[in-house]
Amino acid sequence: MRTPRIHRVTTLDLPVRPAPWPFAVARRSDIDAHFAREQLAKPIWNGRVLLARNPVCTEGRFGAEYFETDFASFLAWRDWGFPDSDIFNGFGMGALRSADGAFLLGEMAQHTSNGGRIYFPAGTPDLDDIKDGAVDIAGSVARETLEETGLAEADYTASAHWDCVISGATIAMIRILHVDMPGEALRARIEANLARQRQPELSAIHLVRGTGDLSAAMPRFVTAFMEREFS
């Protein structure tokens, strides 16, 4: 597997434009059958999501064109090894970092489509993330962070830049969220929030203080980002 590439930018230019997805049309019956099988195992639903094409990284800017599709098509494309190489999943991640330098990551609960994976608050963009005709990644990160951890924007200071980590068919736009609280205390706060939820998305909170704490359950774009931060 190729080493992920990381581009640091301050501007995201991500317009949403109606566009057909030939893969989703040509494989419709197979996609629907795959999704029906997945629904038997997990409580997932076929909502609308946003995928992207034509990524461009220039000095200080990352741009791409987003289009709307259904979650079933996205799931099949992902599970079948990304057969349409012109498309990528581009999403924001909030890299929570405590006052003593630890990163905090969540382990996805087994009832989710990414059960067991460990990463920062994130989610594939959906229609709620569209603002003025473009994908609002900053807004998406704030929403996902609140939903997964209970931390609101007033609880952290967001970095001015984004690290766009390109790893195969994935581009993670990662922004560090600085929290003025020691790592253990921050973990306890998030765990208390999870305990109040009937069916939380996260099953555990992990502290990463150095490369020795990295895990195979963490996606490569996440570990590549932290490796650079700790170097």
C-alpha positions in Angstrom: 0.0 0.0 0.0 1.3 3.4 -0.9 2.2 5.8 1.9 -0.6 8.5 2.3 0.2 12.0 1.1 -0.5 14.9 3.3 -1.2 18.5 2.1 -1.7 21.3 4.6 -4.2 23.9 3.4 -6.3 26.8 4.9 -9.1 26.9 2.2 -11.5 24.1 1.2 -13.5 24.7 -2.0 -16.1 21.9 -2.3 -19.1 22.7 -4.5 -22.0 20.3 -4.8 -23.2 19.7 -8.3 -25.8 17.2 -9.6 -24.1 14.4 -11.5 -24.9 10.8 -12.5 -22.9 8.0 -11.0 -22.6 5.3 -13.7 -21.5 2.7 -11.2 -24.6 3.1 -9.1 -26.8 2.8 -12.1 -25.1 -0.2 -13.7 -24.9 -2.2 -10.5 -28.3 -1.2 -9.0 -29.6 -4.7 -8.4 -26.4 -6.0 -7.0 -26.1 -2.9 -4.7 -29.7 -3.4 -3.4 -29.0 -7.1 -2.7 -25.8 -6.2 -0.9 -27.5 -3.6 1.3 -30.3 -6.0 2.2 -27.8 -8.5 3.5 -26.0 -5.8 5.5 -29.3 -4.7 7.0 -29.8 -8.2 8.4 -26.7 -7.8 10.5 -26.7 -4.1 11.5 -29.4 -1.4 12.0 -28.3 0.8 9.0 -30.6 2.8 6.7 -30.3 4.0 3.2 -29.9 7.8 3.5 -28.4 10.2 1.1 -24.6 10.9 1.2 -22.1 13.0 -0.7 -19.1 11.6 -2.6 -16.6 13.5 -4.6 -14.5 13.6 -7.8 -11.8 15.7 -9.4 -9.6 16.5 -6.3 -7.1 19.4 -6.8 -4.5 20.5 -4.2 -2.8 23.8 -4.8 -0.9 26.1 -2.5 -3.1 26.5 0.5 -6.3 25.2 -1.1 -8.0 21.9 -1.6 -10.9 21.6 -4.1 -13.2 18.9 -5.3 -16.7 18.4 -6.8 -19.3 16.6 -4.7 -22.4 14.8 -5.8 -25.4 13.2 -4.1 -25.9 9.4 -4.0 -27.5 6.8 -1.7 -25.7 5.1 1.2 -26.3 1.7 -0.3 -24.3 2.6 -3.4 -21.5 4.1 -1.2 -21.4 1.0 1.0 -21.2 -1.4 -2.0 -18.5 0.7 -3.6 -16.5 0.7 -0.4 -17.0 -3.0 0.4 -16.2 -4.1 -3.2 -12.8 -2.4 -3.1 -13.7 1.0 -4.7 -14.3 -0.2 -8.3 -14.9 3.3 -9.6 -11.4 4.9 -9.2 -12.6 8.3 -10.3 -14.6 8.7 -7.1 -13.4 9.3 -3.5 -14.8 9.6 -0.1 -13.8 13.0 1.2 -14.8 13.9 4.8 -13.7 16.0 7.8 -12.2 14.7 11.0 -11.8 16.5 14.3 -8.5 15.5 15.8 -9.2 16.1 19.5 -5.9 17.0 21.3 -5.7 17.5 25.1 -3.7 20.1 26.9 -1.0 17.5 27.7 -0.6 16.6 24.0 -2.6 13.3 23.8 -4.9 12.7 20.9 -8.3 11.2 21.7 -10.0 8.7 19.3 -13.2 6.8 19.5 -13.7 3.1 18.9 -16.9 2.6 16.8 -19.5 0.4 18.3 -20.3 -3.0 16.7 -23.8 -1.9 15.6 -22.3 0.7 13.2 -21.0 0.1 9.7 -17.4 0.6 10.9 -17.6 -1.5 14.1 -14.3 -1.9 15.8 -12.5 0.8 13.9 -10.7 3.5 15.9 -10.5 7.1 14.6 -11.4 10.8 15.2 -15.0 12.1 15.1 -16.0 11.9 11.5 -18.7 11.0 9.0 -19.3 10.8 5.3 -20.9 14.2 4.4 -24.7 14.2 3.8 -27.3 16.7 2.7 -27.2 18.5 6.2 -23.6 19.5 5.5 -24.4 21.6 2.4 -24.2 25.3 3.0 -24.5 27.9 0.2 -24.1 25.2 -2.5 -20.9 23.7 -1.1 -19.9 21.1 1.5 -19.3 22.7 4.9 -16.6 20.5 6.3 -16.0 22.7 9.3 -19.7 22.4 10.1 -19.6 18.6 9.6 -16.7 18.2 12.0 -18.5 20.3 14.6 -21.6 18.3 14.3 -19.9 14.9 14.3 -17.8 15.9 17.3 -20.9 17.0 19.3 -22.8 13.8 18.4 -20.0 11.4 19.2 -18.4 13.0 22.2 -20.7 15.7 23.6 -18.1 18.4 23.0 -19.5 21.6 21.5 -17.5 24.3 19.6 -17.1 26.3 22.8 -15.2 23.4 24.4 -12.2 23.5 22.0 -10.1 25.8 19.8 -9.9 24.7 16.1 -6.7 25.1 14.2 -6.7 27.5 11.3 -5.4 24.8 8.9 -6.5 21.4 7.5 -4.3 18.4 6.8 -5.7 16.7 3.8 -4.6 13.1 4.0 -4.9 11.3 0.7 -5.0 7.5 1.1 -6.3 5.5 -1.9 -10.0 6.3 -2.4 -10.2 8.3 0.8 -9.3 11.9 1.5 -9.6 12.9 5.2 -9.6 16.6 5.9 -8.3 16.7 9.5 -8.4 19.7 11.7 -6.8 19.6 15.2 -9.3 20.6 18.0 -7.3 21.8 21.0 -9.1 21.1 24.4 -7.8 22.8 27.5 -8.0 19.7 29.7 -5.6 16.8 30.5 -6.1 13.7 28.4 -7.4 11.5 31.2 -9.9 14.1 32.3 -11.1 14.6 28.8 -11.5 10.9 28.3 -13.6 10.7 31.5 -15.8 13.5 30.3 -16.5 11.9 27.0 -17.1 8.5 28.6 -19.6 10.1 30.9 -21.4 11.5 27.9 -21.5 8.1 26.2 -22.9 6.5 29.4 -25.9 8.8 29.2 -26.8 7.6 25.7 -29.1 4.6 24.9 -27.1 3.4 21.9 -23.9 5.5 21.5 -21.8 5.3 18.3 -18.6 4.8 20.3 -17.8 1.8 22.5 -14.5 3.1 23.9 -12.2 6.2 24.0 -8.5 5.7 23.3 -5.6 8.0 24.3 -2.6 8.2 21.9 0.5 9.9 23.4 3.0 8.6 20.8 3.5 6.2 17.9 3.7 3.3 20.4 0.0 3.8 21.1 -1.1 3.4 17.4 -3.2 0.4 16.6 -4.0 -1.7 13.5 -7.7 -0.8 14.1 -6.9 2.8 13.2 -7.2 3.6 9.4 -3.9 4.3 7.7 -4.8 7.9 7.0 -5.3 8.4 10.8 -2.0 6.8 11.8 -0.1 8.7 9.0 -1.5 12.0 10.4 -0.4 11.2 13.9 3.0 9.9 12.9 3.7 13.3 11.4 2.4 15.1 14.4 4.6 13.1 16.7 7.7 13.2 14.5 
